[in-house]
Amino acid sequence: MEETSSWFITLITNPFSRGLLLGLLFCLIIYVRGFLRRRELNQEIQQLRRHLHTKLEIDSAENERRKVEIDVLKQERDNLRITVQSLNQKPGRKEIRQYYIYQTALDIMFEKAPGFAPAWQITLKEADSLFEKSEKGVVPLLKRLMPTSPDKQVEEYEKISRVSLDTTLNKD
């Protein structure tokens, strides 16, 4: 036994074996720290994957909700477009729209063309007197009997406009 213990003591007291043991101890400590760090990083990776999966599920649900909302808005837009088209096709709407277009064009012409205003006023007075003459005599009777003429359509539109204007003024 003495021999075994002396051999062990000799081995421990040898500087080479001491350095080797210290190096192996140092390697073991580094290996254990690396193992613990790797395990910690793997746990963090798993946590990040779970977080990413949850985030993607939430984003997916939000994207689906947005797609549904976009589809609803597109449908609503199409319905409104159809409603506007049907309202524009009601009797009198086209004429009113055309009237506003002409009025806007006249306003622009008054601003841009300096000689346009007097000529327009003269032409407007002539047309007004022509319509007054046609409303007083035999001409309106003939125009009422023949509704296909363009003058009749203009006259009916003017009468409708005057009646609607008079009713709105009387209400106020």
Buried (B, 14 or more C-beta within 10 A) or exposed (E): EEEEEEEEEEEEEEEEEEEEEEEEEEEEEEEEEEEEEEEEEEEEEEEEEEEEEEEEEEEEEEEEEEEEEEEEEEEEEEEEEEEEEEEEEEEEEEBBEEEEEEEEEBEEEEEEEEEBEEEBEEEEEEEEEEBEEBEEEEBBEEBEEEEEEEBBEBBBBEEBBEEEEEEEEEEE
